[in-house]
Amino acid sequence: MARHLFLVSRRDVRLYEYLVERFQDDRNVEVVFDRRVGDRRRRPGPYGGPERRQSERRIRFEIDAELQVRSHVILTLPDDDTLLRD
């Protein structure tokens, strides 16, 4: 069975609290509060060394955009059995 991840915007603490309570007994649902503040790579660090990261680690930019507009995003994750078969 697929699992669902509710990613809740940091602007909506009440929704996060409600969803945590609502799905506390559902093992197929995980509720996560978005703790990200922004891109930490905007300005060079105090050491001034070259950037070591080769690529952006956030893969789903559309999720960031959705959280700017909506209070939450629901992601469907593959079940653990699917991961074991691949």
PyMOL Python script that loads the backbone (N, CA, C, O; Angstrom):
from pymol import cmd

cmd.read_pdbstr("""\
ATOM      1  N   MET A   1       0.838  -1.180   0.000  1.00  0.00           N
ATOM      2  CA  MET A   1       0.000   0.000   0.000  1.00  0.00           C
ATOM      3  C   MET A   1       0.886   1.248   0.000  1.00  0.00           C
ATOM      4  O   MET A   1       1.884   1.304   0.719  1.00  0.00           O
ATOM      5  N   ALA A   2       0.526   2.226  -0.792  1.00  0.00           N
ATOM      6  CA  ALA A   2       1.302   3.468  -0.874  1.00  0.00           C
ATOM      7  C   ALA A   2       1.190   4.253   0.430  1.00  0.00           C
ATOM      8  O   ALA A   2       0.205   4.162   1.163  1.00  0.00           O
ATOM      9  N   ARG A   3       2.228   5.015   0.682  1.00  0.00           N
ATOM     10  CA  ARG A   3       2.226   5.885   1.862  1.00  0.00           C
ATOM     11  C   ARG A   3       2.051   7.326   1.395  1.00  0.00           C
ATOM     12  O   ARG A   3       2.336   7.663   0.246  1.00  0.00           O
ATOM     13  N   HIS A   4       1.579   8.162   2.307  1.00  0.00           N
ATOM     14  CA  HIS A   4       1.338   9.563   1.971  1.00  0.00           C
ATOM     15  C   HIS A   4       2.090  10.447   2.949  1.00  0.00           C
ATOM     16  O   HIS A   4       2.129  10.194   4.153  1.00  0.00           O
ATOM     17  N   LEU A   5       2.685  11.487   2.395  1.00  0.00           N
ATOM     18  CA  LEU A   5       3.422  12.451   3.187  1.00  0.00           C
ATOM     19  C   LEU A   5       2.743  13.804   3.029  1.00  0.00           C
ATOM     20  O   LEU A   5       2.636  14.332   1.922  1.00  0.00           O
ATOM     21  N   PHE A   6       2.285  14.359   4.148  1.00  0.00           N
ATOM     22  CA  PHE A   6       1.724  15.705   4.152  1.00  0.00           C
ATOM     23  C   PHE A   6       2.845  16.650   4.557  1.00  0.00           C
ATOM     24  O   PHE A   6       3.355  16.571   5.674  1.00  0.00           O
ATOM     25  N   LEU A   7       3.225  17.535   3.658  1.00  0.00           N
ATOM     26  CA  LEU A   7       4.222  18.557   3.954  1.00  0.00           C
ATOM     27  C   LEU A   7       3.454  19.853   4.168  1.00  0.00           C
ATOM     28  O   LEU A   7       2.829  20.374   3.244  1.00  0.00           O
ATOM     29  N   VAL A   8       3.506  20.376   5.409  1.00  0.00           N
ATOM     30  CA  VAL A   8       2.692  21.526   5.789  1.00  0.00           C
ATOM     31  C   VAL A   8       3.557  22.775   5.838  1.00  0.00           C
ATOM     32  O   VAL A   8       4.663  22.761   6.379  1.00  0.00           O
ATOM     33  N   SER A   9       3.039  23.853   5.265  1.00  0.00           N
ATOM     34  CA  SER A   9       3.741  25.135   5.237  1.00  0.00           C
ATOM     35  C   SER A   9       4.014  25.627   6.658  1.00  0.00           C
ATOM     36  O   SER A   9       3.218  25.403   7.570  1.00  0.00           O
ATOM     37  N   ARG A  10       5.131  26.289   6.826  1.00  0.00           N
ATOM     38  CA  ARG A  10       5.501  26.816   8.139  1.00  0.00           C
ATOM     39  C   ARG A  10       4.563  27.927   8.577  1.00  0.00           C
ATOM     40  O   ARG A  10       4.580  28.318   9.744  1.00  0.00           O
ATOM     41  N   ARG A  11       3.745  28.442   7.670  1.00  0.00           N
ATOM     42  CA  ARG A  11       2.789  29.488   8.017  1.00  0.00           C
ATOM     43  C   ARG A  11       1.522  28.936   8.644  1.00  0.00           C
ATOM     44  O   ARG A  11       0.701  29.710   9.136  1.00  0.00           O
ATOM     45  N   ASP A  12       1.337  27.623   8.643  1.00  0.00           N
ATOM     46  CA  ASP A  12       0.069  27.050   9.099  1.00  0.00           C
ATOM     47  C   ASP A  12       0.280  26.008  10.199  1.00  0.00           C
ATOM     48  O   ASP A  12       0.086  24.811   9.987  1.00  0.00           O
ATOM     49  N   VAL A  13       0.672  26.480  11.349  1.00  0.00           N
ATOM     50  CA  VAL A  13       0.946  25.601  12.492  1.00  0.00           C
ATOM     51  C   VAL A  13      -0.316  24.872  12.935  1.00  0.00           C
ATOM     52  O   VAL A  13      -0.253  23.705  13.322  1.00  0.00           O
ATOM     53  N   ARG A  14      -1.453  25.543  12.882  1.00  0.00           N
ATOM     54  CA  ARG A  14      -2.710  24.903  13.318  1.00  0.00           C
ATOM     55  C   ARG A  14      -3.077  23.716  12.429  1.00  0.00           C
ATOM     56  O   ARG A  14      -3.545  22.691  12.923  1.00  0.00           O
ATOM     57  N   LEU A  15      -2.866  23.853  11.125  1.00  0.00           N
ATOM     58  CA  LEU A  15      -3.135  22.735  10.223  1.00  0.00           C
ATOM     59  C   LEU A  15      -2.203  21.576  10.536  1.00  0.00           C
ATOM     60  O   LEU A  15      -2.634  20.423  10.562  1.00  0.00           O
ATOM     61  N   TYR A  16      -0.942  21.865  10.770  1.00  0.00           N
ATOM     62  CA  TYR A  16       0.022  20.821  11.120  1.00  0.00           C
ATOM     63  C   TYR A  16      -0.443  20.064  12.366  1.00  0.00           C
ATOM     64  O   TYR A  16      -0.461  18.834  12.376  1.00  0.00           O
ATOM     65  N   GLU A  17      -0.814  20.791  13.402  1.00  0.00           N
ATOM     66  CA  GLU A  17      -1.258  20.160  14.647  1.00  0.00           C
ATOM     67  C   GLU A  17      -2.501  19.313  14.424  1.00  0.00           C
ATOM     68  O   GLU A  17      -2.618  18.221  14.981  1.00  0.00           O
ATOM     69  N   TYR A  18      -3.432  19.809  13.613  1.00  0.00           N
ATOM     70  CA  TYR A  18      -4.642  19.050  13.316  1.00  0.00           C
ATOM     71  C   TYR A  18      -4.314  17.752  12.582  1.00  0.00           C
ATOM     72  O   TYR A  18      -4.810  16.687  12.949  1.00  0.00           O
ATOM     73  N   LEU A  19      -3.479  17.840  11.548  1.00  0.00           N
ATOM     74  CA  LEU A  19      -3.146  16.650  10.761  1.00  0.00           C
ATOM     75  C   LEU A  19      -2.379  15.616  11.585  1.00  0.00           C
ATOM     76  O   LEU A  19      -2.599  14.414  11.431  1.00  0.00           O
ATOM     77  N   VAL A  20      -1.491  16.068  12.448  1.00  0.00           N
ATOM     78  CA  VAL A  20      -0.754  15.137  13.315  1.00  0.00           C
ATOM     79  C   VAL A  20      -1.740  14.365  14.184  1.00  0.00           C
ATOM     80  O   VAL A  20      -1.634  13.147  14.329  1.00  0.00           O
ATOM     81  N   GLU A  21      -2.698  15.084  14.758  1.00  0.00           N
ATOM     82  CA  GLU A  21      -3.689  14.410  15.612  1.00  0.00           C
ATOM     83  C   GLU A  21      -4.598  13.495  14.789  1.00  0.00           C
ATOM     84  O   GLU A  21      -4.897  12.373  15.198  1.00  0.00           O
ATOM     85  N   ARG A  22      -5.024  13.977  13.648  1.00  0.00           N
ATOM     86  CA  ARG A  22      -5.950  13.220  12.801  1.00  0.00           C
ATOM     87  C   ARG A  22      -5.348  11.907  12.305  1.00  0.00           C
ATOM     88  O   ARG A  22      -6.049  10.897  12.241  1.00  0.00           O
ATOM     89  N   PHE A  23      -4.067  11.905  11.954  1.00  0.00           N
ATOM     90  CA  PHE A  23      -3.437  10.726  11.367  1.00  0.00           C
ATOM     91  C   PHE A  23      -2.465  10.022  12.308  1.00  0.00           C
ATOM     92  O   PHE A  23      -1.623   9.250  11.849  1.00  0.00           O
ATOM     93  N   GLN A  24      -2.562  10.266  13.596  1.00  0.00           N
ATOM     94  CA  GLN A  24      -1.605   9.687  14.530  1.00  0.00           C
ATOM     95  C   GLN A  24      -1.609   8.165  14.545  1.00  0.00           C
ATOM     96  O   GLN A  24      -0.587   7.552  14.854  1.00  0.00           O
ATOM     97  N   ASP A  25      -2.719   7.552  14.223  1.00  0.00           N
ATOM     98  CA  ASP A  25      -2.802   6.090  14.239  1.00  0.00           C
ATOM     99  C   ASP A  25      -2.674   5.456  12.850  1.00  0.00           C
ATOM    100  O   ASP A  25      -2.751   4.235  12.720  1.00  0.00           O
ATOM    101  N   ASP A  26      -2.484   6.262  11.835  1.00  0.00           N
ATOM    102  CA  ASP A  26      -2.389   5.755  10.467  1.00  0.00           C
ATOM    103  C   ASP A  26      -0.918   5.586  10.090  1.00  0.00           C
ATOM    104  O   ASP A  26      -0.200   6.571   9.915  1.00  0.00           O
ATOM    105  N   ARG A  27      -0.479   4.355   9.967  1.00  0.00           N
ATOM    106  CA  ARG A  27       0.931   4.076   9.664  1.00  0.00           C
ATOM    107  C   ARG A  27       1.310   4.427   8.235  1.00  0.00           C
ATOM    108  O   ARG A  27       2.495   4.477   7.906  1.00  0.00           O
ATOM    109  N   ASN A  28       0.318   4.673   7.377  1.00  0.00           N
ATOM    110  CA  ASN A  28       0.592   4.999   5.979  1.00  0.00           C
ATOM    111  C   ASN A  28       0.633   6.501   5.715  1.00  0.00           C
ATOM    112  O   ASN A  28       0.787   6.933   4.573  1.00  0.00           O
ATOM    113  N   VAL A  29       0.495   7.292   6.773  1.00  0.00           N
ATOM    114  CA  VAL A  29       0.509   8.745   6.622  1.00  0.00           C
ATOM    115  C   VAL A  29       1.551   9.334   7.561  1.00  0.00           C
ATOM    116  O   VAL A  29       1.603   8.997   8.744  1.00  0.00           O
ATOM    117  N   GLU A  30       2.382  10.221   7.016  1.00  0.00           N
ATOM    118  CA  GLU A  30       3.355  10.954   7.822  1.00  0.00           C
ATOM    119  C   GLU A  30       3.120  12.442   7.589  1.00  0.00           C
ATOM    120  O   GLU A  30       2.963  12.883   6.450  1.00  0.00           O
ATOM    121  N   VAL A  31       3.096  13.206   8.664  1.00  0.00           N
ATOM    122  CA  VAL A  31       2.901  14.648   8.582  1.00  0.00           C
ATOM    123  C   VAL A  31       4.201  15.322   8.979  1.00  0.00           C
ATOM    124  O   VAL A  31       4.747  15.050  10.048  1.00  0.00           O
ATOM    125  N   VAL A  32       4.703  16.214   8.106  1.00  0.00           N
ATOM    126  CA  VAL A  32       5.983  16.876   8.333  1.00  0.00           C
ATOM    127  C   VAL A  32       5.772  18.381   8.230  1.00  0.00           C
ATOM    128  O   VAL A  32       5.134  18.871   7.298  1.00  0.00           O
ATOM    129  N   PHE A  33       6.316  19.102   9.199  1.00  0.00           N
ATOM    130  CA  PHE A  33       6.272  20.556   9.199  1.00  0.00           C
ATOM    131  C   PHE A  33       7.479  21.063   8.420  1.00  0.00           C
ATOM    132  O   PHE A  33       8.613  20.688   8.720  1.00  0.00           O
ATOM    133  N   ASP A  34       7.245  21.910   7.426  1.00  0.00           N
ATOM    134  CA  ASP A  34       8.337  22.428   6.603  1.00  0.00           C
ATOM    135  C   ASP A  34       9.190  23.372   7.440  1.00  0.00           C
ATOM    136  O   ASP A  34       8.739  24.453   7.818  1.00  0.00           O
ATOM    137  N   ARG A  35      10.416  22.966   7.729  1.00  0.00           N
ATOM    138  CA  ARG A  35      11.311  23.747   8.582  1.00  0.00           C
ATOM    139  C   ARG A  35      12.275  24.597   7.780  1.00  0.00           C
ATOM    140  O   ARG A  35      13.024  25.394   8.344  1.00  0.00           O
ATOM    141  N   ARG A  36      12.260  24.435   6.481  1.00  0.00           N
ATOM    142  CA  ARG A  36      13.205  25.169   5.643  1.00  0.00           C
ATOM    143  C   ARG A  36      12.883  26.659   5.656  1.00  0.00           C
ATOM    144  O   ARG A  36      11.721  27.059   5.571  1.00  0.00           O
ATOM    145  N   VAL A  37      13.912  27.457   5.761  1.00  0.00           N
ATOM    146  CA  VAL A  37      13.739  28.903   5.766  1.00  0.00           C
ATOM    147  C   VAL A  37      14.032  29.471   4.392  1.00  0.00           C
ATOM    148  O   VAL A  37      13.365  30.411   3.958  1.00  0.00           O
ATOM    149  N   GLY A  38      14.988  28.935   3.721  1.00  0.00           N
ATOM    150  CA  GLY A  38      15.359  29.407   2.389  1.00  0.00           C
ATOM    151  C   GLY A  38      16.642  28.757   1.960  1.00  0.00           C
ATOM    152  O   GLY A  38      17.151  27.852   2.622  1.00  0.00           O
ATOM    153  N   ASP A  39      17.158  29.217   0.862  1.00  0.00           N
ATOM    154  CA  ASP A  39      18.408  28.673   0.353  1.00  0.00           C
ATOM    155  C   ASP A  39      19.554  29.230   1.172  1.00  0.00           C
ATOM    156  O   ASP A  39      19.730  30.447   1.241  1.00  0.00           O
ATOM    157  N   ARG A  40      20.323  28.376   1.783  1.00  0.00           N
ATOM    158  CA  ARG A  40      21.433  28.826   2.619  1.00  0.00           C
ATOM    159  C   ARG A  40      22.682  29.149   1.817  1.00  0.00           C
ATOM    160  O   ARG A  40      23.681  29.585   2.390  1.00  0.00           O
ATOM    161  N   ARG A  41      22.651  28.946   0.501  1.00  0.00           N
ATOM    162  CA  ARG A  41      23.833  29.164  -0.330  1.00  0.00           C
ATOM    163  C   ARG A  41      23.797  30.520  -1.036  1.00  0.00           C
ATOM    164  O   ARG A  41      24.523  30.710  -2.012  1.00  0.00           O
ATOM    165  N   ARG A  42      23.000  31.442  -0.589  1.00  0.00           N
ATOM    166  CA  ARG A  42      22.851  32.713  -1.292  1.00  0.00           C
ATOM    167  C   ARG A  42      24.113  33.560  -1.281  1.00  0.00           C
ATOM    168  O   ARG A  42      24.453  34.173  -2.292  1.00  0.00           O
ATOM    169  N   ARG A  43      24.790  33.601  -0.185  1.00  0.00           N
ATOM    170  CA  ARG A  43      25.995  34.437  -0.120  1.00  0.00           C
ATOM    171  C   ARG A  43      27.188  33.592   0.279  1.00  0.00           C
ATOM    172  O   ARG A  43      27.036  32.581   0.964  1.00  0.00           O
ATOM    173  N   PRO A  44      28.335  33.987  -0.134  1.00  0.00           N
ATOM    174  CA  PRO A  44      29.526  33.200   0.205  1.00  0.00           C
ATOM    175  C   PRO A  44      29.779  33.203   1.709  1.00  0.00           C
ATOM    176  O   PRO A  44      29.490  34.175   2.407  1.00  0.00           O
ATOM    177  N   GLY A  45      30.320  32.104   2.179  1.00  0.00           N
ATOM    178  CA  GLY A  45      30.626  31.984   3.599  1.00  0.00           C
ATOM    179  C   GLY A  45      31.806  32.841   4.006  1.00  0.00           C
ATOM    180  O   GLY A  45      32.474  33.440   3.164  1.00  0.00           O
ATOM    181  N   PRO A  46      32.054  32.895   5.293  1.00  0.00           N
ATOM    182  CA  PRO A  46      33.147  33.737   5.791  1.00  0.00           C
ATOM    183  C   PRO A  46      34.524  33.249   5.336  1.00  0.00           C
ATOM    184  O   PRO A  46      35.501  33.997   5.377  1.00  0.00           O
ATOM    185  N   TYR A  47      34.591  32.001   4.908  1.00  0.00           N
ATOM    186  CA  TYR A  47      35.876  31.450   4.504  1.00  0.00           C
ATOM    187  C   TYR A  47      36.193  31.736   3.040  1.00  0.00           C
ATOM    188  O   TYR A  47      37.342  31.619   2.614  1.00  0.00           O
ATOM    189  N   GLY A  48      35.178  32.109   2.276  1.00  0.00           N
ATOM    190  CA  GLY A  48      35.391  32.513   0.899  1.00  0.00           C
ATOM    191  C   GLY A  48      35.884  31.428  -0.033  1.00  0.00           C
ATOM    192  O   GLY A  48      36.363  31.735  -1.125  1.00  0.00           O
ATOM    193  N   GLY A  49      35.783  30.169   0.359  1.00  0.00           N
ATOM    194  CA  GLY A  49      36.244  29.071  -0.497  1.00  0.00           C
ATOM    195  C   GLY A  49      35.282  28.841  -1.645  1.00  0.00           C
ATOM    196  O   GLY A  49      34.168  29.366  -1.646  1.00  0.00           O
ATOM    197  N   PRO A  50      35.705  28.068  -2.608  1.00  0.00           N
ATOM    198  CA  PRO A  50      34.834  27.777  -3.753  1.00  0.00           C
ATOM    199  C   PRO A  50      33.665  26.884  -3.336  1.00  0.00           C
ATOM    200  O   PRO A  50      33.762  26.123  -2.373  1.00  0.00           O
ATOM    201  N   GLU A  51      32.585  26.986  -4.060  1.00  0.00           N
ATOM    202  CA  GLU A  51      31.402  26.170  -3.800  1.00  0.00           C
ATOM    203  C   GLU A  51      31.721  24.717  -4.111  1.00  0.00           C
ATOM    204  O   GLU A  51      32.157  24.398  -5.218  1.00  0.00           O
ATOM    205  N   ARG A  52      31.508  23.836  -3.146  1.00  0.00           N
ATOM    206  CA  ARG A  52      31.824  22.421  -3.334  1.00  0.00           C
ATOM    207  C   ARG A  52      30.660  21.626  -3.889  1.00  0.00           C
ATOM    208  O   ARG A  52      30.869  20.593  -4.525  1.00  0.00           O
ATOM    209  N   ARG A  53      29.443  22.081  -3.664  1.00  0.00           N
ATOM    210  CA  ARG A  53      28.283  21.341  -4.147  1.00  0.00           C
ATOM    211  C   ARG A  53      28.205  21.451  -5.664  1.00  0.00           C
ATOM    212  O   ARG A  53      28.344  22.536  -6.229  1.00  0.00           O
ATOM    213  N   GLN A  54      27.986  20.332  -6.303  1.00  0.00           N
ATOM    214  CA  GLN A  54      27.967  20.305  -7.763  1.00  0.00           C
ATOM    215  C   GLN A  54      26.575  20.565  -8.334  1.00  0.00           C
ATOM    216  O   GLN A  54      26.446  21.002  -9.477  1.00  0.00           O
ATOM    217  N   SER A  55      25.532  20.300  -7.541  1.00  0.00           N
ATOM    218  CA  SER A  55      24.182  20.489  -8.053  1.00  0.00           C
ATOM    219  C   SER A  55      23.246  20.822  -6.903  1.00  0.00           C
ATOM    220  O   SER A  55      23.596  20.693  -5.730  1.00  0.00           O
ATOM    221  N   GLU A  56      22.066  21.247  -7.268  1.00  0.00           N
ATOM    222  CA  GLU A  56      21.034  21.557  -6.294  1.00  0.00           C
ATOM    223  C   GLU A  56      20.516  20.254  -5.692  1.00  0.00           C
ATOM    224  O   GLU A  56      20.235  19.298  -6.415  1.00  0.00           O
ATOM    225  N   ARG A  57      20.391  20.222  -4.363  1.00  0.00           N
ATOM    226  CA  ARG A  57      19.939  18.996  -3.719  1.00  0.00           C
ATOM    227  C   ARG A  57      18.426  18.867  -3.717  1.00  0.00           C
ATOM    228  O   ARG A  57      17.907  17.751  -3.690  1.00  0.00           O
ATOM    229  N   ARG A  58      17.715  19.968  -3.744  1.00  0.00           N
ATOM    230  CA  ARG A  58      16.260  19.900  -3.795  1.00  0.00           C
ATOM    231  C   ARG A  58      15.857  19.517  -5.204  1.00  0.00           C
ATOM    232  O   ARG A  58      16.152  20.233  -6.161  1.00  0.00           O
ATOM    233  N   ILE A  59      15.193  18.405  -5.325  1.00  0.00           N
ATOM    234  CA  ILE A  59      14.856  17.877  -6.642  1.00  0.00           C
ATOM    235  C   ILE A  59      13.513  18.409  -7.118  1.00  0.00           C
ATOM    236  O   ILE A  59      13.343  18.678  -8.307  1.00  0.00           O
ATOM    237  N   ARG A  60      12.579  18.562  -6.230  1.00  0.00           N
ATOM    238  CA  ARG A  60      11.223  18.945  -6.623  1.00  0.00           C
ATOM    239  C   ARG A  60      10.972  20.426  -6.355  1.00  0.00           C
ATOM    240  O   ARG A  60      10.439  20.794  -5.308  1.00  0.00           O
ATOM    241  N   PHE A  61      11.353  21.254  -7.291  1.00  0.00           N
ATOM    242  CA  PHE A  61      11.156  22.694  -7.146  1.00  0.00           C
ATOM    243  C   PHE A  61       9.684  23.060  -7.108  1.00  0.00           C
ATOM    244  O   PHE A  61       9.305  24.054  -6.487  1.00  0.00           O
ATOM    245  N   GLU A  62       8.838  22.252  -7.778  1.00  0.00           N
ATOM    246  CA  GLU A  62       7.411  22.553  -7.799  1.00  0.00           C
ATOM    247  C   GLU A  62       6.797  22.465  -6.406  1.00  0.00           C
ATOM    248  O   GLU A  62       5.804  23.137  -6.126  1.00  0.00           O
ATOM    249  N   ILE A  63       7.366  21.656  -5.540  1.00  0.00           N
ATOM    250  CA  ILE A  63       6.865  21.565  -4.169  1.00  0.00           C
ATOM    251  C   ILE A  63       7.126  22.878  -3.438  1.00  0.00           C
ATOM    252  O   ILE A  63       6.251  23.373  -2.727  1.00  0.00           O
ATOM    253  N   ASP A  64       8.306  23.441  -3.605  1.00  0.00           N
ATOM    254  CA  ASP A  64       8.602  24.735  -3.002  1.00  0.00           C
ATOM    255  C   ASP A  64       7.615  25.789  -3.488  1.00  0.00           C
ATOM    256  O   ASP A  64       7.126  26.601  -2.702  1.00  0.00           O
ATOM    257  N   ALA A  65       7.325  25.775  -4.779  1.00  0.00           N
ATOM    258  CA  ALA A  65       6.390  26.744  -5.344  1.00  0.00           C
ATOM    259  C   ALA A  65       4.986  26.542  -4.789  1.00  0.00           C
ATOM    260  O   ALA A  65       4.298  27.511  -4.469  1.00  0.00           O
ATOM    261  N   GLU A  66       4.558  25.289  -4.673  1.00  0.00           N
ATOM    262  CA  GLU A  66       3.228  25.001  -4.118  1.00  0.00           C
ATOM    263  C   GLU A  66       3.100  25.496  -2.684  1.00  0.00           C
ATOM    264  O   GLU A  66       2.066  26.051  -2.312  1.00  0.00           O
ATOM    265  N   LEU A  67       4.133  25.304  -1.878  1.00  0.00           N
ATOM    266  CA  LEU A  67       4.070  25.740  -0.483  1.00  0.00           C
ATOM    267  C   LEU A  67       4.046  27.261  -0.352  1.00  0.00           C
ATOM    268  O   LEU A  67       3.635  27.781   0.686  1.00  0.00           O
ATOM    269  N   GLN A  68       4.478  27.979  -1.381  1.00  0.00           N
ATOM    270  CA  GLN A  68       4.374  29.431  -1.356  1.00  0.00           C
ATOM    271  C   GLN A  68       2.923  29.877  -1.535  1.00  0.00           C
ATOM    272  O   GLN A  68       2.533  30.952  -1.080  1.00  0.00           O
ATOM    273  N   VAL A  69       2.125  29.033  -2.206  1.00  0.00           N
ATOM    274  CA  VAL A  69       0.744  29.383  -2.536  1.00  0.00           C
ATOM    275  C   VAL A  69      -0.258  28.688  -1.620  1.00  0.00           C
ATOM    276  O   VAL A  69      -1.258  29.288  -1.227  1.00  0.00           O
ATOM    277  N   ARG A  70       0.005  27.427  -1.278  1.00  0.00           N
ATOM    278  CA  ARG A  70      -0.942  26.615  -0.516  1.00  0.00           C
ATOM    279  C   ARG A  70      -0.422  26.348   0.882  1.00  0.00           C
ATOM    280  O   ARG A  70       0.738  26.621   1.190  1.00  0.00           O
ATOM    281  N   SER A  71      -1.285  25.816   1.717  1.00  0.00           N
ATOM    282  CA  SER A  71      -0.904  25.524   3.095  1.00  0.00           C
ATOM    283  C   SER A  71      -0.214  24.181   3.250  1.00  0.00           C
ATOM    284  O   SER A  71       0.446  23.936   4.259  1.00  0.00           O
ATOM    285  N   HIS A  72      -0.360  23.293   2.243  1.00  0.00           N
ATOM    286  CA  HIS A  72       0.249  21.967   2.348  1.00  0.00           C
ATOM    287  C   HIS A  72       0.390  21.337   0.970  1.00  0.00           C
ATOM    288  O   HIS A  72      -0.221  21.776  -0.004  1.00  0.00           O
ATOM    289  N   VAL A  73       1.204  20.307   0.919  1.00  0.00           N
ATOM    290  CA  VAL A  73       1.384  19.487  -0.276  1.00  0.00           C
ATOM    291  C   VAL A  73       1.299  18.038   0.173  1.00  0.00           C
ATOM    292  O   VAL A  73       1.864  17.665   1.201  1.00  0.00           O
ATOM    293  N   ILE A  74       0.595  17.225  -0.598  1.00  0.00           N
ATOM    294  CA  ILE A  74       0.485  15.799  -0.286  1.00  0.00           C
ATOM    295  C   ILE A  74       1.294  15.033  -1.321  1.00  0.00           C
ATOM    296  O   ILE A  74       1.052  15.147  -2.523  1.00  0.00           O
ATOM    297  N   LEU A  75       2.252  14.256  -0.848  1.00  0.00           N
ATOM    298  CA  LEU A  75       3.090  13.437  -1.718  1.00  0.00           C
ATOM    299  C   LEU A  75       2.752  11.977  -1.508  1.00  0.00           C
ATOM    300  O   LEU A  75       2.535  11.542  -0.377  1.00  0.00           O
ATOM    301  N   THR A  76       2.706  11.224  -2.582  1.00  0.00           N
ATOM    302  CA  THR A  76       2.490   9.784  -2.486  1.00  0.00           C
ATOM    303  C   THR A  76       3.844   9.117  -2.636  1.00  0.00           C
ATOM    304  O   THR A  76       4.547   9.326  -3.625  1.00  0.00           O
ATOM    305  N   LEU A  77       4.198   8.319  -1.657  1.00  0.00           N
ATOM    306  CA  LEU A  77       5.490   7.642  -1.637  1.00  0.00           C
ATOM    307  C   LEU A  77       5.286   6.166  -1.938  1.00  0.00           C
ATOM    308  O   LEU A  77       4.265   5.596  -1.554  1.00  0.00           O
ATOM    309  N   PRO A  78       6.226   5.547  -2.608  1.00  0.00           N
ATOM    310  CA  PRO A  78       6.083   4.108  -2.862  1.00  0.00           C
ATOM    311  C   PRO A  78       6.150   3.332  -1.549  1.00  0.00           C
ATOM    312  O   PRO A  78       6.796   3.750  -0.588  1.00  0.00           O
ATOM    313  N   ASP A  79       5.471   2.206  -1.538  1.00  0.00           N
ATOM    314  CA  ASP A  79       5.526   1.395  -0.318  1.00  0.00           C
ATOM    315  C   ASP A  79       6.881   0.723  -0.196  1.00  0.00           C
ATOM    316  O   ASP A  79       7.636   0.637  -1.164  1.00  0.00           O
ATOM    317  N   ASP A  80       7.175   0.255   0.989  1.00  0.00           N
ATOM    318  CA  ASP A  80       8.469  -0.356   1.255  1.00  0.00           C
ATOM    319  C   ASP A  80       8.710  -1.603   0.415  1.00  0.00           C
ATOM    320  O   ASP A  80       9.849  -1.895   0.052  1.00  0.00           O
ATOM    321  N   ASP A  81       7.627  -2.353   0.100  1.00  0.00           N
ATOM    322  CA  ASP A  81       7.782  -3.559  -0.704  1.00  0.00           C
ATOM    323  C   ASP A  81       8.297  -3.236  -2.103  1.00  0.00           C
ATOM    324  O   ASP A  81       9.103  -3.983  -2.659  1.00  0.00           O
ATOM    325  N   THR A  82       7.830  -2.122  -2.674  1.00  0.00           N
ATOM    326  CA  THR A  82       8.273  -1.742  -4.004  1.00  0.00           C
ATOM    327  C   THR A  82       9.771  -1.440  -3.990  1.00  0.00           C
ATOM    328  O   THR A  82      10.485  -1.796  -4.927  1.00  0.00           O
ATOM    329  N   LEU A  83      10.238  -0.795  -2.951  1.00  0.00           N
ATOM    330  CA  LEU A  83      11.657  -0.463  -2.856  1.00  0.00           C
ATOM    331  C   LEU A  83      12.516  -1.716  -2.743  1.00  0.00           C
ATOM    332  O   LEU A  83      13.632  -1.754  -3.262  1.00  0.00           O
ATOM    333  N   LEU A  84      12.004  -2.739  -2.070  1.00  0.00           N
ATOM    334  CA  LEU A  84      12.774  -3.967  -1.890  1.00  0.00           C
ATOM    335  C   LEU A  84      12.855  -4.773  -3.184  1.00  0.00           C
ATOM    336  O   LEU A  84      13.837  -5.483  -3.404  1.00  0.00           O
ATOM    337  N   ARG A  85      11.848  -4.678  -4.038  1.00  0.00           N
ATOM    338  CA  ARG A  85      11.837  -5.447  -5.272  1.00  0.00           C
ATOM    339  C   ARG A  85      12.731  -4.862  -6.340  1.00  0.00           C
ATOM    340  O   ARG A  85      13.195  -5.597  -7.212  1.00  0.00           O
ATOM    341  N   ASP A  86      12.989  -3.570  -6.306  1.00  0.00           N
ATOM    342  CA  ASP A  86      13.800  -2.924  -7.343  1.00  0.00           C
ATOM    343  C   ASP A  86      15.266  -3.137  -7.154  1.00  0.00           C
ATOM    344  O   ASP A  86      16.069  -2.651  -7.951  1.00  0.00           O
TER     345      ASP A  86
END
""", "prot")
cmd.dss("prot")
cmd.show_as("cartoon", "prot")
cmd.util.cbc("prot")
cmd.orient("prot")
